[in-house]
Amino acid sequence: MANDVKTAKKEKKPNLFARIGRYFKDVVGELKKLTWPTGKDLAKYTATVLAFIVLFAVVIGVLDFLFGQGFTLLGSLAGKSSDASALADALPGLM
């Protein structure tokens, strides 16, 4: 039984180029099994993705604007203490 394990481990693999060739052959075989979308479906899916990108960009832009205005309001309500004014003076230079 121990000899069977040793011989199984010593079995020779195909050379590197044969393994690479088999890999690409298997990839092509798998790609042939796929169901590709029609041009009309592809256009619809692309439009959906682009619409969501625009939607999320608008949402993030609005949230950024609101948070910016909120922090500006908080800064003005703080009465420009020495720490707040130093921070407010430093921030425009960083951006």
VEXDREN-2710 file (C-alpha; in Angstrom, 1 decimal):
% VEXDREN-2710
k/r/px/py/pz
1/MET/0.0/0.0/0.0
2/ALA/2.9/2.4/0.8
3/ASN/4.4/1.6/-2.6
4/ASP/1.2/2.5/-4.3
5/VAL/1.2/6.0/-2.7
6/LYS/4.8/6.5/-3.7
7/THR/4.2/5.5/-7.3
8/ALA/1.1/7.7/-7.5
9/LYS/3.1/10.7/-6.4
10/LYS/5.9/10.0/-8.9
11/GLU/3.6/9.9/-12.0
12/LYS/4.9/12.3/-14.5
13/LYS/2.9/15.4/-15.4
14/PRO/2.6/16.5/-19.1
15/ASN/5.2/19.2/-20.0
16/LEU/4.5/22.8/-19.4
17/PHE/3.5/23.6/-23.0
18/ALA/1.0/20.7/-23.2
19/ARG/-0.6/21.9/-19.9
20/ILE/-0.9/25.5/-21.3
21/GLY/-2.3/24.2/-24.5
22/ARG/-4.9/22.0/-22.7
23/TYR/-5.9/25.0/-20.6
24/PHE/-6.6/27.2/-23.6
25/LYS/-8.4/24.4/-25.3
26/ASP/-10.6/24.0/-22.2
27/VAL/-11.3/27.7/-22.0
28/VAL/-12.4/27.8/-25.7
29/GLY/-14.7/24.8/-25.0
30/GLU/-16.3/26.5/-22.0
31/LEU/-16.8/29.8/-24.0
32/LYS/-18.6/27.8/-26.7
33/LYS/-21.1/26.6/-24.0
34/LEU/-22.1/30.2/-23.1
35/THR/-25.3/31.8/-24.2
36/TRP/-24.3/35.2/-25.4
37/PRO/-26.8/38.1/-25.2
38/THR/-28.2/39.5/-28.4
39/GLY/-27.3/43.0/-29.5
40/LYS/-30.6/44.4/-28.3
41/ASP/-30.2/42.8/-24.9
42/LEU/-26.6/44.0/-24.6
43/ALA/-27.7/47.6/-25.4
44/LYS/-30.4/47.3/-22.7
45/TYR/-28.1/45.9/-20.1
46/THR/-25.5/48.6/-20.9
47/ALA/-28.1/51.4/-20.6
48/THR/-29.2/50.0/-17.3
49/VAL/-25.6/50.0/-15.9
50/LEU/-25.0/53.5/-17.2
51/ALA/-28.2/54.7/-15.6
52/PHE/-27.3/53.3/-12.2
53/ILE/-23.8/54.8/-12.5
54/VAL/-25.4/58.3/-13.2
55/LEU/-28.0/57.8/-10.4
56/PHE/-25.3/56.9/-7.8
57/ALA/-23.1/59.7/-8.9
58/VAL/-25.9/62.2/-8.4
59/VAL/-26.7/60.7/-5.0
60/ILE/-23.1/60.8/-3.9
61/GLY/-22.8/64.4/-5.2
62/VAL/-25.9/65.5/-3.3
63/LEU/-24.7/63.9/-0.1
64/ASP/-21.3/65.4/-0.5
65/PHE/-22.9/68.9/-1.0
66/LEU/-25.2/68.4/2.0
67/PHE/-22.4/67.2/4.3
68/GLY/-20.2/70.1/3.2
69/GLN/-22.9/72.6/3.9
70/GLY/-23.6/70.9/7.2
71/PHE/-20.0/71.1/8.3
72/THR/-19.8/74.7/7.1
73/LEU/-22.9/75.5/9.2
74/LEU/-21.4/73.7/12.2
75/GLY/-18.2/75.7/11.8
76/SER/-20.0/79.0/11.7
77/LEU/-22.1/78.0/14.8
78/ALA/-19.0/77.2/16.7
79/GLY/-18.1/80.9/16.8
80/LYS/-14.7/80.4/15.2
81/SER/-12.9/79.4/18.3
82/SER/-9.1/79.3/18.0
83/ASP/-9.0/75.6/17.0
84/ALA/-11.9/75.9/14.6
85/SER/-10.4/79.0/12.8
86/ALA/-7.0/77.3/12.5
87/LEU/-8.7/74.2/11.0
88/ALA/-10.8/76.4/8.7
89/ASP/-7.8/78.3/7.5
90/ALA/-5.8/75.1/6.9
91/LEU/-8.4/73.2/5.0
92/PRO/-8.6/75.4/1.9
93/GLY/-4.9/75.2/1.4
94/LEU/-5.0/71.4/1.5
95/MET/-7.5/71.0/-1.2
END
